[in-house]
Amino acid sequence: MKLKKYLKDNDISINAFSVKSKLNRATITRAVNGQEIYLSSAVIIEKSTRGEVSLKDLMPTKLKSKVVSQDESCQKRFAPIVTWPV
């Protein structure tokens, strides 16, 4: 669900949500408008909405059309970046 819809459905203002999530009002406004925000902010928004707004929902609109499919060459190229500690 988009953050804008979440706020409207739950009758929450941007100001109230920024207080609830402890994020800057400008960050919430950028997220509502589909603009780029830090990943750490997106994680906080996802947690503050109890998962109703996912990280995927918060991906900036301009990047959604540029998402790279995960073929073998892509996985090899980015493997060092996305490895998880064991």
C-alpha positions as CSV (number, residue, x, y, z in Angstrom):
1,M,0.0,0.0,0.0
2,K,1.3,3.5,-0.8
3,L,2.0,5.7,2.2
4,K,-0.4,8.3,0.9
5,K,-3.2,5.8,0.9
6,Y,-2.2,4.5,4.3
7,L,-2.4,8.0,5.8
8,K,-5.7,8.7,4.2
9,D,-7.3,5.4,5.1
10,N,-6.2,5.8,8.7
11,D,-7.0,9.5,8.9
12,I,-3.4,10.4,9.9
13,S,-1.8,13.7,8.9
14,I,1.8,13.9,7.7
15,N,2.7,15.9,10.8
16,A,1.1,13.2,13.1
17,F,2.9,10.4,11.2
18,S,6.2,12.2,11.4
19,V,5.8,12.4,15.2
20,K,4.7,8.7,15.4
21,S,7.7,7.5,13.3
22,K,10.1,10.1,14.7
23,L,11.1,11.1,11.2
24,N,11.4,14.6,9.7
25,R,8.2,15.9,8.1
26,A,10.1,16.5,4.9
27,T,11.1,12.9,4.7
28,I,7.5,11.8,5.1
29,T,6.4,14.3,2.4
30,R,9.0,13.0,0.0
31,A,7.9,9.4,0.7
32,V,4.2,10.4,0.1
33,N,5.2,12.0,-3.2
34,G,7.1,9.0,-4.4
35,Q,10.5,10.6,-4.2
36,E,13.8,9.2,-2.9
37,I,14.3,8.7,0.8
38,Y,17.0,6.9,2.7
39,L,16.6,3.2,3.2
40,S,16.8,3.6,7.0
41,S,13.8,6.0,6.8
42,A,11.9,3.5,4.6
43,V,12.5,0.7,7.2
44,I,11.2,3.0,9.9
45,I,8.1,3.8,7.9
46,E,7.5,0.1,7.2
47,K,7.8,-0.7,10.9
48,S,5.6,2.3,11.9
49,T,2.8,1.1,9.6
50,R,3.3,-2.5,10.8
51,G,4.2,-3.6,7.3
52,E,1.1,-2.2,5.6
53,V,3.5,0.1,3.6
54,S,6.4,-2.1,2.4
55,L,9.9,-1.2,1.3
56,K,8.8,-2.0,-2.3
57,D,5.9,0.5,-1.9
58,L,8.4,3.2,-0.9
59,M,10.7,2.7,-3.9
60,P,10.9,5.9,-5.8
61,T,8.7,6.0,-8.9
62,K,11.5,6.9,-11.2
63,L,13.5,3.9,-10.1
64,K,10.8,1.3,-10.5
65,S,11.1,1.3,-14.3
66,K,14.9,0.8,-14.0
67,V,14.9,-2.3,-11.8
68,V,17.4,-4.8,-13.1
69,S,16.3,-8.4,-13.5
70,Q,18.4,-10.8,-11.5
71,D,20.2,-12.9,-14.0
72,E,23.4,-14.7,-13.4
73,S,25.7,-11.9,-14.5
74,C,23.9,-9.4,-12.3
75,Q,24.2,-11.8,-9.3
76,K,27.9,-12.2,-9.9
77,R,28.4,-8.5,-10.4
78,F,26.6,-7.5,-7.2
79,A,27.3,-10.5,-5.0
80,P,29.9,-8.8,-2.8
81,I,27.5,-5.9,-2.1
82,V,24.5,-8.0,-1.0
83,T,26.2,-10.8,1.0
84,W,24.8,-11.3,4.5
85,P,26.9,-12.0,7.5
86,V,26.9,-15.7,8.6
